Amino acid sequence: MTFKRFATVAALALTIAFIAPPVPAGAQVKPGDVITPDNASMVEGLVSPGNLILVKQGMKMKIVPTNHLDWPPPYKAATEQYSPQVSLSPDGELKNYVAGLPFPLVDENDPQAATKIMWNFAFRPLYTDDVDARGVEIVSHAAGSADPIEHFSIGHMGFYKYVGRTEVAPVPLDKDVLNTGIVYRAGAYPILDPPELRGAGIVMQGYAIPGFEDAVWEYSSESRKLRRLPAAELSDAFGVSKTGSGVQSGGGAGATTYASTWDPDSAFGFSAKVQDYTYRLLGERPMLASVEAANSPAQPCAGDGERSVCPENWEMRHLYVVEATAKPRSPMGGSVIIPKRIFYIDSEAWFITASDQFDRQDQLWKTIVTFNAYRDRPVPDAKAAIWPFKRIFETALVDEDVTDGFSTVVYSPGPNSHDDGWYINMGAVDKTFFTPEKMVQAGH
């Protein structure tokens, strides 16, 4: 037993050493470089094809040295204790998972490598127990427009996990999962702005039961009605359904009348059910990612009409590139709006740094870039959200339709927020918070 524990710790140490390499000698950029549209060719191949479009249109990048992102100590301990027992079934279902990173060592020659990477992403060290992001703002801009096309402000956005818990009791799991099969609850409510949507929201509960559809509810403050949605609609642009033709976008028709490119399935880069996709590992590459942001709240980019975030810090990282293709759904489940996504996943902290999305003709349609910080508090003047160690959290997410330049930026917290923003693993929300009942109460 002693030898096995030592071997596990040694393997983790080797993994960390491998996945945080120095900037390769052949890299086209170095710390101190500033990337603008004039020299965007310097980062070609170091960012996703979609993200390169953002750079060419004005998203300025400041190149900084690569640093190590340490895991929270409870997460490290859980990984050491539980990861040796975790495996995948032939169809990619996770088996014997309790807490921590499911697969600390990923062999690129393993036929199931891509699926293991995605399960690592699903149980990454960023948020293991509960998250309450307050003061989130979602702002949309069209190419050539100086003013926002749409602005959403949301009171709460986050989730409560039933498994993989490492810091807030009950750990390592909430035993209700054994009775209900629910592995997490998530939601965004109430909408505070625009005024005509005030009180609206959406919540969902995800199941671990194979073949069981996740449950999604939408509350309309206008009609004061709660309705069940097909889970596939979470791949559609964010908004509250209204009567009418909806927003048309480059990759297909949306179902909402409010201008946005961001869909709930793209929260944190990807929030859809892992089991609803098939995965293929396209490779491992040293690439750029925004990991230690200088600004929180994030700052709108003046160079592209506030369609992205800049200037911000970017550094070389070791990334996995994974292609995700949506599985065919039953007629009752509907079909997803985005059939294929390519993820760029950090191999140390296991979050998605970028995602390119493709339409049904397999043409690049949208691109996502996430901006992340590594600190012991979400904002410099935090009053309550001060953590016992540094955490990685998202400061902003950019989702742009590259066919027409229409972009939506999710700020967390928003530039106008007066709240600490991120309450991570603090027990700020419990398992009743993201439920239809609580959403309706908050919306009245």
N, C-alpha and C positions, 0 to 999 in steps of 0.2 A: 504493500500500500504506500509506503514511504517513497519507494522508487517511482511508482506511478505518478504520485503527486509532484515529485521533482521533475519528472519528464514533461508533465503538463506545463509547469511554470517555465521550463527551459524552452519548450516549443513556443510559448507565448512571447518570450523575450526575443527569440529568433524572428518571429513574425513581425514584431514591432520594428526590429532592425531592418528587415527586408522592405517593409512597406513605406518607410520614410527615408528614401535615398536622397543624397545630395543632388543638386541640379546637374543633369548629365552634361558632359563636355560639349556635346553637339547641339545643345539647346540654343535657340535663336534669341533668347532674352536672358537678362541677368538682373539681379537686384539693383534698383535705382532707375531702371528704364521706365519711361512713361509711354504708353501705347495710345495713339490717337488714330483717327481715320487716315492720316497721312502716312503712317508706318504700320498699318494694320497687318500687312503681309508678314511682319515679324512673328505674329502669333498664329499664322495659318498652320494647322496641324496640331497646335497646342490648345486650341479650344474647339468645341464642336462646330460643324458647318453652320448651324443656326446661330450659335453665339458669335461667330465671326461676322455675320451680317450685322449684329448689334454693334460690334466694334467699328465696323466700316461706316455706320450711320451716326457715330458720335459717342459711344460708351467708352469713356477714357479709363484706362487701366494703369495702376501703379504697381510695378513688380517689386516684391519684397522677399526677404529670405524665407526659406522653408523651415518651419518649426514643428516640433512634436506636439501632438494633441493627446494628452493623457486621458485615460478613462477614469470615471469616478471610482474610488476605491471599492464601494459595495458592488459595483458592476464587475470589476476585476475578480473579486472573490467569488461571485456567482458563476462567472465564466469558468474559473478553475474548478469549481465544485461540480458543475452540472454538464459542461460541454462534452466530456468523454462518453456520456450515455446517449447523446442526440444522434439521430439518423434520419434518412429520408426513405419513404416508401418508393416503390418503382414508379408511381404516378406523381411523385413530388410532394406528397403530404409530409409535414413535419411530425416526427415521432419522438416521444420521451423528452420533449423540451420542458424545462422548468423556468430558468432565468439565465441572464447573461447572454453572451454571443453564442449562437448555436454552433457555428463552425469556425473556430479560430484559425484553422489551417485549410486553405482552399487550393486544391491541385488543379491547375488549368487543364490537365489531361483527363480529369474526371468528367464523364458524360453528364453528370448532374451538377457540375461546377456552377453554371449560371443560376440554377435554382437555389443552390446553397447561398450564393451571393445575395440573392433577393430575400432569402429568409434572414440573413445577417442584417440586411437593410431594415427589414420589418421589426427586428428586435435590436436595433442599434443602440449605442450607449447614450444618445442624446436625451431621450425622454422615455423613461421605463415605467413609471407608475401613473402619473397624472400630469396634465398640462392645462393651464388656463391662461391663454393669451388675451390680454385686454387692450382695448384701444386700437384694434387692428383697423387699418384703412386700406381700401382697395380703390385705386384711381386709374382711370382709363384715358388714354390720349390717342388721337389720330395723327398720322403723319401730316406735318405742315400746319397743325393747329396749336395755337399758343395757350389755349384754355382747355381744362379737363372736359372730356365728353361726359364722363360719369364719375361719381364719387360715392363709395359706400363706406360707412363706419359701422363696426360690429362690436357689441358689448363684450361677448365672450366667444372665443374660438379655441377648441382643444379636444381633449379626450380623457377617458379613464380606462386603464387597462386591467384586465382580470388576471393575466398571466405575465410572467417575466418581471415581476415587481422586485425591486431591490432596496428601496429606502423607506417607503411609507407603509405602515401596517394596513392590511395584512400582507406579509411577505412569506414565500415568494409568489403566492397566488391567492386570489380571492376565491374561496371554495364554492361560491355561487356558480362558478363556471362548470362545476361538476353536475349541477342540477339543471342549468339552463342552456349550456353550450355557448353562451355569450362570452367572447374573449375581449371585447372592448366596446365602449360607447363613445361616440364623437358627435360634434355639432358646432354650429355657428349661429348664435342668437343672443339677444334680439338685434335686428338691424336698427341702427339709430339714425342713419341718413342714407338715402334721401327721405324727406319727410313722408312721402306717400307710401313708403314701405316700412315705416317705423313700427317695430313690434314683430315683424316677420322673422322667419328663421328656418333652419333645417337641422335635424338630428338623425342619427343612425345607430344601429347596433349590429356588430359583426359577429358571425358565428364560426365556430371551429368544426361544425358538423359538415362532412363532405357532401357536396351537392346542395347544401342548404343556402337559399338566397338571403343575403343580408337585408335587414329591414330599414327602410328610409321613410321619414315623415317630413312633410313641409307644412308650415303654418303660414297662412295668409292673414295679415292684419286687416286687410281691406274687407275680406269676406268673413273673417273670424272663423275660418274653417281649417281643420286639420285633415290632410289627405296623405295616403300612402303612395309612394313613388316607386317605380321599378328601379332597381339599383343601377341599371345601365344609364339612367339619366344623370348620374353623377359625373359622367364624362362629358356632359354638355356645359356650356358657359354658365357661370354663376348668375343667379337672379331668381326672382319669384315668378312662376308661370302666370301668364296673362292670356286673355283671349286675343288672337291675332296671328299674324304670320311669323312673328319672332324676328330675331336678329339673324341676318344671313352672313356667313363667314366664308373664307376662302376654301375651307375643307368640307363644308357642309352646312346645313341649316341649323341654327340654334333654336331653342324652345322658349327663349325669354325676350322681353321687349327692352331690357336694360343692357346698355352697351358694356360688354366685358368679353375678354378672351379666356379668362381663367375659369377652369372647371374644378369642382371639388375633388375629383380623382387625381388632380395634379397638385394638391396641397402637399407641401414639403417635397415637391418633385414627383411624388407618386403616392397615392393613398388608396388605390383600388385594392381589391382582394388579390393576394399573391396567387391563389389557386385558379384565378380566372384567366391567367395568361400562360403561354409557353415561353421559354427563355433560351437564348443562345448566346454564349460568350464569344464576343467578337475580338477580344484581346485585352492585354494589359499595357497601359501606356503612361509615360510621364507627360502630364498635361497641366495646364493652369486652372486654378480654382480660387474663388474668393472665400477664404477660410478664416482669416483674422481681420475682420472688417474694422476700419478705423472709426466708423460712425455708427452710433446707435442712439437715437433713431437714424435710419438710413437717409441719405440726402438725394433728392431728385437730380437727374442729370440734365444740366443746362444745354449740353452739346447736342442732344437729340430731341429737344422739346419735352423733356421729363418723361420720355418713354422708357427709361431705364434708370439705374442707380449709378452715380459716378461723381467725382473720381473715387475709386475704392481700391483697397489692397488685393492683389492677386499673387499667388505663389505656386511654384511647381509642386505637384502632388503625384502620387502613384495611384492611377485610377483603373478600375475595371470598366470595360465598355460592354454593355449587355443589351441585346435586342429583345424586346417584349412584344409578343403578338397575341392579341385577344383571342380567346377560344370562342368557337361558335356558341351562341346562347340559345336557350329554348325560346319559342315564340312568346311565352309569358314573360321572359326576362328581358326581351327587347335586344337591341344591338347597340354596341358602344359607338360613340361618335368618332373616337380616335382609335383606329384598329392596330396601329403599330407605333411604338415608342422606342427610342434608343437612349439608354441611361448611361451617365458617366458617374461612377460611384467611388467615393474615396475609400481606399483599402485600409485605412487606419481608423477612421471614425465612422465609416460605413453609411454616410449620408449621400444623397444625390446632389452633385454639384451642377449638373446640367442635364437637359433632356430635349432631344429633337423629336418632333411628332409628325406623323405622316398620314396623308389622307388615303382614301380607298383606291386611288390611282398610284399609290406608293410614291407620291411626291411630297417633298418637305413642305409642311403646312405651318407649323408653329414651333417656336423654340422657347425653352425655359432656362433661366439661370438663377441659381440661389446664391444669396449673400449671407455669410455666416460669421459669427463672432465667437471668441473663446475667452470668457471672462468669468469673474465670480459674482457678477451682477449684470442685469440686462441693460441698464442705463447708468451713467456715472453718478447721478444723484438719487439712486434707488433708496427708498425708505424701508420697504419690507422684504423685497425679493433680493436678499443677500445670501448667497449660497456658501456652504462650508468648503467648497473647492470650485475650481474653474469648470464651467460647463460650455458646451457648444450649443449655440442657438441661432435660429435664422433671423436676420434683421430685415430681409426683403426677398421677394421672389418676383422675377420679371417673366411674363408670359406674352410673347408677341406673335401675331399672325404675320409671318414674313412675306406673305403674298401681297399684303397691302399696307404693312407698317403699323397696323392698329395694335396697341400694346396696353396691357394691364399690369400694374405694379401692386403687389401686396406688401404693405409696410407693417412690420410687427416689431415694436409698436409704431403707430403712425406719427408723422411729423407734428401733428396737432395734439397728440396724446399727452395727458398730464399724469399718467399712471406709470408704475414701474414696468408694466407690459407683460413680462414673462414670469409666471409662477410655475416653476418646474419641480416636480416631485416634492411639493410642499403641502399636499393634502388640501389644496385650495378648492378642489372639486371632488365629490364622491360619486358613487355609482348611480345615484339618483339624479345627478345634475343634468346630464345630457339625455333626458327622457322626454317624450312628447308632453307629458303632464307639466314638467317644469317649463318647457318652452312656451306652452300656451299661457301659463300663469304670468311669465315675464312679458308676454306680448299684449296682455290686456291693459 
